[in-house]
Amino acid sequence: MRLALSLLVPVLILSACSNDKEPEMQTYPRLKQLSVAAPVAAKQNYTAKYHGKELNDPYHWLRDSGYPEVNDKPIIDYLTAENAYFDQFLAPNKSLIDTVFEEVKGRTNEQEESVPWIDNGYEYRWYYREGEEYRTRSRKNLTTGEEEVFLDETKLAKDFDYFTLGGWDISPDNRLLVYSFNTDGAERYTVRIVDLQSGEYLEDEITEVNGEIAFGADSKTVIYGQLEKDKWRTASINVHKIGSQQSDDKIILSEADDGFFLSFHFTSDDKYLVVSSGQREVSELSVIPGDDLFSEPKLLISREMKFSASIDHANGKFYILANDTHKNSRFVSVDDSQPSYDNWQTLIEGSDDLYLLGMQTFKGFIALQAREKGIDKIRIRDYQGNSHDVAFPEPVYSASLGNSSEFDQDFVRVDYESMVTPDTVFDYQVNDKKLETRKVTTIPSGYDKSQYVTERLMAPSRDGVEVPISVVYKKGFKKNGKQPMHLYGYGAYGITVPPGFSELRLSLLDRGFAFAIAHVRGSDMLGYQWYLDGKLEKRTNAFNDFVDAAQYLIKENYVSEGNISISGRSAGGELMGAVTIQAPQLWRSVTLGVPFVDVLNTMLDATLPLTPPEWTEWGNPLEDSVAYDLIASYSPYDNIEAKEYPPMLVSGGINDPRVTYWEPAKWTAKMREMKTDDNLLIMRINMGAGHFANSGRYGRLRDYAEELVFMLKSHGIDK
């Protein structure tokens, strides 16, 4: 997690459909295994005891004991064999893969560029040169009119199979560039500094960082997050003096608790550096004057206060969103000279209906990002307390605060899209209360949004809660239960999959599919409580919501049982594993992307960098027998049993620090052993990348094309 407004298609908001006729029960053929023998992973005895209970895991050996180095030959041999088997699937389907790849590539603007933004006397933009995988970044001097390329990602990436840019910044004196990069997908970044006048690199090199970087106000210091050795946890926020050794860098803030994440950012007016340590539900926030980074941080919110918050600053006051009095957060202000909690002044009370998500301060007003009953809102509020909401052109859409780079400006940049409207950039002119269209992503191969329809449905879950579903399909789609559907879900960490646009999705819609997103609990689609109702002891609500959403779509004749393909990535891959086990008869195919399916073993392994912070999300089975039993009851890997399952495509990355490679590998090995059917099961492990697979835009499109073809073939579609 990427047309003219006069042609907008009405978006229907429905709580039920009026179709009364039940679809005829149909039996759909399943995609069968290949003619060549599939790999069979060896089984090795492994037993561990927790809370007096025995845990047996015959595929535990797939976790290399030397991780993060993966050199064990039997493991490499097994992964290589699975990739070879996957290639056997690709070979006879090359023509269709090429067709789909060219379709999705044809919808990609080869020379796409950003809307320019102004910052410190320069106009910035990024763009793709035709045929290139990576962005080129340039800036134009507003005084001289001269434009220069300051960061050529294609040039930086040319010697590597994998390349990602972590972050970049230009010094306040406009002379230096700092950027971070990674070349193996393991998300451990290196920082380099360039003199933009000479084009020469400085000798400074900062290693083992988390990717976040920024210059200090003096243009002589760089702030970054230092990773703990051999782990992916950010151990400290540091300041580096240019020209010195990294070992001499000052620690601004360190964190000893493995369960807390460190981060930093400057306030919108650049007056303060905010350094934070937190979990999803607890924030600890300190501030440092932006022009004195070596001063002592001033603690504003402590972890002992036990709530989450975000902060910005303007005109002598801090502005804070905090869920201390209501889960959906209140909006407060406090004078920066006396910022103690007792002095907070509430500007907007917390509300069941209005979920406050983010903000940005400007010299003359504040922009708030919110969600009201599941619909995105951008609210403009001046410093006298007057406010209004931005009016958007569709009733169901996704809108968020965009790249508003200057503190003193009279507009707010907004990123906007819907399931039928491509990514759009608006500048909202605050004084005129008008949206100015700055960019609508073009589809070079052509796109007529009037040919597509989107709906919002509310599906009853088994416990009576209504679950939102966003649906899109091409005009002519018949709600008779006979056309195919793809259902997508995530549902964790309070992350909501927005009802947005996808160029990839058109390859399904144009072949007769409906595409739906189930906004299950565990996301925050309907507020913060929606997230809380899908975690810890309530985790299974997310799985049940997804299955119940599918059953509702079947009942309302959008699709028939057995004709739904589903997919999800990461924690969404866990969702896929759980619903595959709960209701295998519903699915035509399942795509599990970097799936978090080995939940119990991962939460029992405190040596993994992301395990301690995750205990607040899933529970701590090491110390809590109730948490152990709960996770064991739903962990997809641990609940595979001997029965029939739909065709599956599983993917992973050998350098993935978020979902380690052995999770998809163990799932595939055990599933292949246990399942009683002859349906296709294939796995693709990227041997040179991590959680986000291929780094170049066309490499990613090739991966997506392969996944789409697996889905199409599962539905018997060959062209």
Buried (B, 14 or more C-beta within 10 A) or exposed (E): EEBEEEEBBEBEEEEEBEBEEEBEEEEBEBBEBBEEEBBEBEBEEEEEEBEEEEBEBBBBBBBBEEBBEBEBEEBBEBBEBBBEBBEBBBEEBEEBBEBBBEBBBEBBBBEBBBBBBEEBEBBBBBBBBEEBBBBBBBBBEEEEEEEEEBBBBBEBBEEBBBBBBBBBBBBBEBEBBBBBBBBBBBBBBBBBBBEBEEEEEBEBEBEBBBBBBBBBBBBBBBBBBBBBEEBBBBBBBBBBBBEEEBEEBBEBBEBEEBBBBBBBBBBBBBBBBBBBBBBBBBBBBBBBEBEEBEEEBEEBBEBEBEBBBBBBBBBEBBBBBBBBBBBBBBBBBBEBEEBEBEEBEEBBEBBEEBBBBBBBBBBBBBBBBBBBEBBBBBBBBEBEEEBEEBEBBBEBBBBBBBBBBBBEBBBBBBBBBBBBBBBBBBBBEBEEEEBEBBBBBBBEBEBEBEEBBBBBBBBBBEEEBBBBBBBBBBEEBEBBBBBBBBBBBBBBBBBBBBBBBBBBBBBBBEBBBBBBBBBBBBBBBBBBBBBBBBBBEEBBBBBBBBBBBBBBBBBBBBBBBBBBBBBBBBBBBBBBBBBBBBBBEBBBBBBBBBBBBBBBBBBBEEEBBBBBBBBBBBBBBBEBEEBBEBBBEBBBBBBBEEEEBBBBBBBBBBBBBBBBBBBBBBBBBBBBBEBEBEBBBBBBBBBBBBBBBBBBBBBBBBBBBBBBBBBBBBBEBEE
